[in-house]
Amino acid sequence: MEITWLGHSCFRIKGKEVVLVTDPCSPDTGYTLSKVQADLVTISHDHPGHAYLEAMQEGYKVIKGPGEYEVKDVYVTGLPSYHDSEQGKKSGKNTIYVIEMEGVTLCHLGDLGHPLSPEVTGELGNINVLFIPVGGNPALAASAAADLVRNLNPGFAIPMCYKTAAEKSEIDFPDKFLKEMGLKDLAVQPKLVVTRTNIPASTQIVLLDYSH
């Protein structure tokens, strides 16, 4: 499968038979999506930066909220969480999605705003590709994001929801997170191709360039 970043928390995950898009973002974020095609769209929460379905071409199925879903041999599990560290009192609820697609397990954390309990971490299981917010305010701060990557130990960890030249939100650049992970001057990639056989044994951080 081929993973490209469309900006903010929005990714296109293109498999052999199915295209899945996560959290389509509104122009208010600074990223402009133009009639993106997908079979499936996951929505982590109702904020415009994560639920801008106007950017999508017709013909998709929306997955929204906790539950178990199966569409075209793609299995999606939505797990309840919060957008802040006060059980949603400030910014509301958030849904984490675990996606089983072509033998690869992906996990999109949405705008998760708190550490995960050992029980939830165990429920997530063995993650091959983790999409994790690293810009803070009110999602995970850099240190909490780094701790979560270490706890989940995915094959690939892809930062999202951080400051870029396009991003208008008052969030941090990824540098703090990368420093927490012991990295600097990490090369940006245009896309990530993932198969069942190329998943690294120890976590590899992948910075993707957003599609213009």
Buried (B, 14 or more C-beta within 10 A) or exposed (E): BEBBBBBBBBBBBBBEEBBBBBBBBBBEBBBEBEEBEBBBBBBBBEBEBBBBEEBBEEEBBBBBBEEEBEBEEBEBBBBEBBBBBEEBEEBBBBBBBBBBBBEBBBBBBBBBBBBBEEEEBEEBEEBBBBBBBBBBBBBBBBEBBBBBBEEBBBBBBBBBBBBBEEBBBEBBBBBBBBEBBEEEEBEEBEBBEBEEEEBEEEBEBBBBEBBE
